[in-house]
Structures are given as C-alpha cells and as structure tokens.
Amino acid sequence: MRAAALARLKPGWYLLIALLVYAVVVSVLLARASGRAQAAEALAAAASSEAAAREASDPLPSAASPGLWFPIPGARLPASDDNLPGAPRAYRHGVSQGFDFYDGDAGVPVSYGTPVVAAADGQVVRADLGYTEMDPRAWEVLMADVSEAGADEEQLDRLRGRQVWIRTQDGTVLRYGHLASVRSGLRTGSNVYRGQVIGYVGNSGTDRAVAGGQDGARLRFEIWEEGGDFFGAGLDATAVRLAASALFVGP
C-alpha cells in the first residue's frame, strides 16, 4: 500500500516535502544558535558586572612600592666588598658604616658633581649649607688621632665631609656624605620625595678635598634605624648583599 501510494506521488511533491524538512531543520538549528548566543551574552554581562564590582571594592595599588632607591640613579650595589657596610677601616681601627659609591664600582659613572637623589620620601634633618673644608694641618691632626685610638662619633662626622640627612616616615635616617654641594633651596625641615635631587657627589672630608682637588669623588650612603645601628652592622659581605637586595628597589 505504502509503495503504491509513493508511486502515485508526483515529483513536485518530493520537492515540497524536502523543503518542509529543510525548513524544520533550519528552524531547530537557528533556535539552538539563538539560545547559545543569549547564554553567551548573559555570561559576558555577568563577568562585566563582577569585574566592575571588584574594581569598585578593591583599593587602588600604591603608586610607590616600598623600599629604597639607590642614591645615584641607575647604580647597583658596590662590586667591591670594601665599599659595603661593615668593611674594615684599618687606618682608624673601625669599620665602614655605609655604602661607598665610586666610579667603576657602582654600575654607573660617579664623577664630581653627579646628582644624588633622596632614596625615600622624608624630611631633611640636616643640610650642611655652610660647610668648610679642613685645612691640611687639621687633617694631619685628625689622622694622627684616629690612627692611635680609632675614631669617635665627632671624628667620624668630620670624615663624612659635607652631609645631608633625611628622616623617613618610619624613623630611619639616611645619611649622605662627601657631597660637593647641597641642592639649592634644600634646608633642614624641607620635605623631599623619593627620586628628588638633594645634592651632588664630591670628595669633602677626604685628603683629596683638603688638598684642593676634585679627584677621588665618591658618595657615602648610610642607613640608620631609629634608635638602632647602621644597616649591615655585624654582617659579613654576603649577608649584607642578601639583605640589601631586598631593601633596594630601583630605580
């Protein structure tokens, strides 16, 4: 019966049936595609809302990361252990209390007049604007005194030459020594920001400066904790480098 009925169908009916089947299939596919598109749009909207909510609730990151900048932009830790805190200073029976940045040892040129920057935000608590270099006779007396009994705090202060000290928010004091000059306008009580120029590399407080020359330029940079000792006290060179690698963050 079915075979006979199919045989009586005209070719046009076959075409019509095929079109109907095609239409049904396409409708089903379009419906599924539309559903997927709507689902995708819903997910995107949810993600966008979540991101917006997160952005609104999360605090903005700090503009300045914690840590110190090197006092000479682009510098690195001194390559020589003799220029690290704790290095022996036989001529005065003591040790260095800070980092000494010299040309050829700091990763960047260090010449007389090189700008020196604040390693952290803080307030200037000392600025040697009226510094006067020792005369040769005073230098000879100082060297004789420290070679016999070591240097006391007053003598160490003279050996640092012209200085700027900055107290940071946590009470740490950053001492800059051997400066050629202090930046114009800087004085005790000035607030400074990390990276601001505060002075210039020199050789004050050294035999070269006493002789009237500008060679032997260097920067002394000391870090003193509030009520404590200098950074690196009691550590060997390896330990100082390890601790300093976590302390300095740039630039």
C-alpha positions as CSV (number, residue, x, y, z in Angstrom):
1,M,0.0,0.0,0.0
2,R,2.7,2.5,1.0
3,A,4.8,1.6,-2.0
4,A,1.8,2.1,-4.3
5,A,0.9,5.4,-2.6
6,L,4.5,6.7,-3.0
7,A,4.5,5.6,-6.6
8,R,1.4,7.8,-7.3
9,L,3.1,10.9,-5.9
10,K,4.3,13.4,-8.4
11,P,7.9,14.7,-8.5
12,G,6.7,18.1,-7.2
13,W,5.5,16.6,-4.0
14,Y,9.0,15.2,-3.3
15,L,10.4,18.7,-3.7
16,L,7.8,20.1,-1.4
17,I,8.5,17.5,1.3
18,A,12.2,18.1,1.1
19,L,11.7,21.8,1.5
20,L,9.5,21.3,4.5
21,V,12.1,19.0,6.1
22,Y,14.8,21.6,5.4
23,A,12.7,24.3,7.0
24,V,12.2,22.3,10.1
25,V,15.9,21.5,10.5
26,V,17.0,25.1,9.9
27,S,14.4,26.4,12.4
28,V,15.7,24.0,15.0
29,L,19.3,25.0,14.4
30,L,18.5,28.7,14.5
31,A,16.7,28.3,17.8
32,R,19.7,26.5,19.3
33,A,22.1,29.1,18.0
34,S,19.9,31.9,19.4
35,G,19.8,30.1,22.7
36,R,23.6,29.8,22.8
37,A,24.0,33.5,21.8
38,Q,21.7,34.6,24.6
39,A,23.6,32.4,27.1
40,A,26.9,33.9,25.9
41,E,25.6,37.4,26.3
42,A,24.3,36.6,29.8
43,L,27.7,35.2,30.8
44,A,29.5,38.3,29.4
45,A,27.2,40.6,31.2
46,A,27.7,38.7,34.4
47,A,31.5,38.8,34.0
48,S,31.4,42.5,33.3
49,S,29.3,43.1,36.4
50,E,31.7,41.1,38.5
51,A,34.7,42.9,37.2
52,A,33.0,46.3,37.8
53,A,32.1,45.2,41.4
54,R,35.7,44.0,42.0
55,E,37.1,47.3,40.7
56,A,34.8,49.3,42.9
57,S,35.6,47.3,46.0
58,D,39.4,46.7,45.7
59,P,41.7,49.6,46.7
60,L,43.9,51.1,44.1
61,P,47.5,49.9,44.2
62,S,50.1,52.2,45.8
63,A,51.9,54.5,43.4
64,A,55.2,53.9,45.1
65,S,56.4,50.5,46.0
66,P,58.1,50.1,49.4
67,G,61.9,50.1,49.7
68,L,64.8,52.4,48.8
69,W,66.0,53.8,45.6
70,F,69.8,53.9,45.0
71,P,71.1,57.3,45.9
72,I,72.6,57.6,42.4
73,P,70.0,56.8,39.7
74,G,70.9,53.6,37.9
75,A,73.5,52.5,40.4
76,R,73.9,49.0,41.8
77,L,75.4,47.6,44.9
78,P,79.2,48.3,45.0
79,A,81.0,45.4,43.4
80,S,83.9,45.6,45.9
81,D,83.2,44.2,49.4
82,D,85.5,47.1,50.7
83,N,82.7,49.5,49.8
84,L,80.0,47.8,51.8
85,P,78.8,48.5,55.4
86,G,81.0,46.6,57.8
87,A,84.1,46.6,55.7
88,P,87.3,47.1,57.8
89,R,88.8,50.6,58.0
90,A,92.3,49.8,59.4
91,Y,93.5,53.4,59.4
92,R,91.0,54.3,62.2
93,H,90.6,50.8,63.8
94,G,87.0,50.6,62.8
95,V,84.5,49.5,60.0
96,S,82.6,51.4,57.4
97,Q,79.1,52.4,58.4
98,G,77.6,52.6,54.9
99,F,77.9,52.1,51.2
100,D,80.6,53.9,49.3
101,F,79.8,54.5,45.6
102,Y,82.8,55.0,43.4
103,D,83.3,55.4,39.7
104,G,83.9,52.0,38.1
105,D,82.4,50.1,41.1
106,A,78.7,51.2,41.1
107,G,77.5,50.3,37.6
108,V,77.1,54.0,36.6
109,P,79.6,56.8,36.2
110,V,80.3,58.5,39.6
111,S,82.1,61.8,39.0
112,Y,82.4,65.1,40.8
113,G,79.0,66.8,40.5
114,T,76.9,63.7,39.8
115,P,73.3,64.3,41.1
116,V,72.4,62.5,44.3
117,V,68.7,61.7,45.0
118,A,66.5,61.0,48.0
119,A,66.3,57.2,48.4
120,A,62.8,57.6,50.1
121,D,60.2,60.2,51.0
122,G,61.1,62.1,54.2
123,Q,62.2,65.2,55.9
124,V,65.6,66.8,55.8
125,V,67.0,66.9,59.4
126,R,70.5,68.1,58.4
127,A,71.9,70.0,55.5
128,D,75.4,71.3,55.6
129,L,75.0,74.5,53.7
130,G,77.9,76.3,55.4
131,Y,80.4,73.5,55.3
132,T,84.1,74.5,55.4
133,E,86.8,72.0,54.4
134,M,89.6,71.2,56.9
135,D,92.9,72.8,56.4
136,P,96.0,70.5,55.9
137,R,97.2,70.9,59.5
138,A,93.7,70.0,61.0
139,W,93.7,67.0,58.6
140,E,97.1,65.8,59.9
141,V,96.0,66.1,63.5
142,L,92.7,64.2,62.8
143,M,94.5,61.3,61.0
144,A,97.0,61.0,63.8
145,D,94.3,60.9,66.4
146,V,92.1,58.2,64.7
147,S,95.1,56.1,63.9
148,E,96.0,55.8,67.5
149,A,92.7,55.2,69.3
150,G,90.1,54.9,66.5
151,A,87.5,57.5,65.6
152,D,84.8,58.7,67.9
153,E,81.4,60.0,66.7
154,E,82.6,63.6,66.3
155,Q,85.6,62.5,64.3
156,L,83.5,60.2,62.1
157,D,81.2,63.1,61.4
158,R,84.2,65.2,60.2
159,L,85.3,62.3,58.0
160,R,82.0,62.2,56.2
161,G,82.5,65.8,55.0
162,R,79.5,67.8,53.8
163,Q,76.3,65.9,54.6
164,V,72.5,65.7,54.1
165,W,70.4,63.6,56.5
166,I,66.8,62.6,55.7
167,R,64.4,61.0,58.2
168,T,61.8,58.7,56.6
169,Q,58.3,58.1,57.9
170,D,59.4,55.0,59.9
171,G,62.2,56.9,61.7
172,T,65.0,55.6,59.6
173,V,67.7,58.2,58.9
174,L,69.5,58.2,55.6
175,R,72.9,59.9,55.7
176,Y,74.7,61.2,52.6
177,G,78.3,62.1,52.9
178,H,81.3,63.6,50.9
179,L,78.9,65.8,49.0
180,A,80.3,68.6,46.8
181,S,77.2,70.7,47.5
182,V,73.7,70.7,48.7
183,R,70.9,71.3,46.2
184,S,69.8,75.0,46.1
185,G,66.8,75.6,48.2
186,L,67.2,72.5,50.4
187,R,67.4,73.1,54.1
188,T,66.6,71.5,57.4
189,G,62.9,70.9,57.6
190,S,62.4,70.5,53.8
191,N,60.2,67.6,52.8
192,V,61.6,65.6,49.9
193,Y,60.2,62.8,47.8
194,R,61.9,59.7,46.6
195,G,64.0,60.5,43.5
196,Q,64.3,64.2,44.2
197,V,67.8,65.6,43.8
198,I,69.2,66.6,47.2
199,G,72.9,67.2,46.4
200,Y,75.9,66.3,44.3
201,V,78.8,63.8,44.5
202,G,82.0,65.3,45.8
203,N,85.0,64.3,47.9
204,S,84.6,66.5,51.0
205,G,86.1,65.2,54.2
206,T,88.9,63.4,52.4
207,D,92.6,64.1,51.8
208,R,91.8,65.0,48.1
209,A,89.4,67.8,49.2
210,V,91.9,69.1,51.8
211,A,94.5,69.3,49.0
212,G,92.0,71.4,46.9
213,G,91.4,68.8,44.2
214,Q,88.2,67.2,42.8
215,D,89.6,63.7,42.2
216,G,88.6,60.7,44.3
217,A,84.9,61.6,44.1
218,R,82.6,59.2,45.9
219,L,79.3,59.1,47.8
220,R,78.9,57.8,51.3
221,F,75.4,56.5,51.9
222,E,74.4,55.2,55.4
223,I,71.1,53.8,56.6
224,W,70.4,54.2,60.4
225,E,67.4,52.6,62.0
226,E,65.6,54.7,64.6
227,G,67.4,54.2,68.0
228,G,69.5,51.4,66.4
229,D,72.6,50.7,64.5
230,F,73.6,51.2,60.9
231,F,72.3,48.9,58.2
232,G,74.7,45.9,57.8
233,A,76.2,46.2,61.3
234,G,77.6,42.8,62.4
235,L,77.0,41.1,59.0
236,D,79.6,39.8,56.6
237,A,79.7,40.9,52.9
238,T,77.5,38.1,51.7
239,A,74.8,38.7,54.3
240,V,74.9,42.5,53.6
241,R,74.4,41.8,49.8
242,L,71.5,39.5,50.5
243,A,69.8,42.0,52.9
244,A,70.4,44.9,50.5
245,S,68.9,43.0,47.6
246,A,65.6,43.1,49.4
247,L,66.0,46.7,50.6
248,F,66.8,48.5,47.3
249,V,64.0,48.5,44.7
250,G,65.4,50.8,42.0
251,P,65.3,52.9,40.0
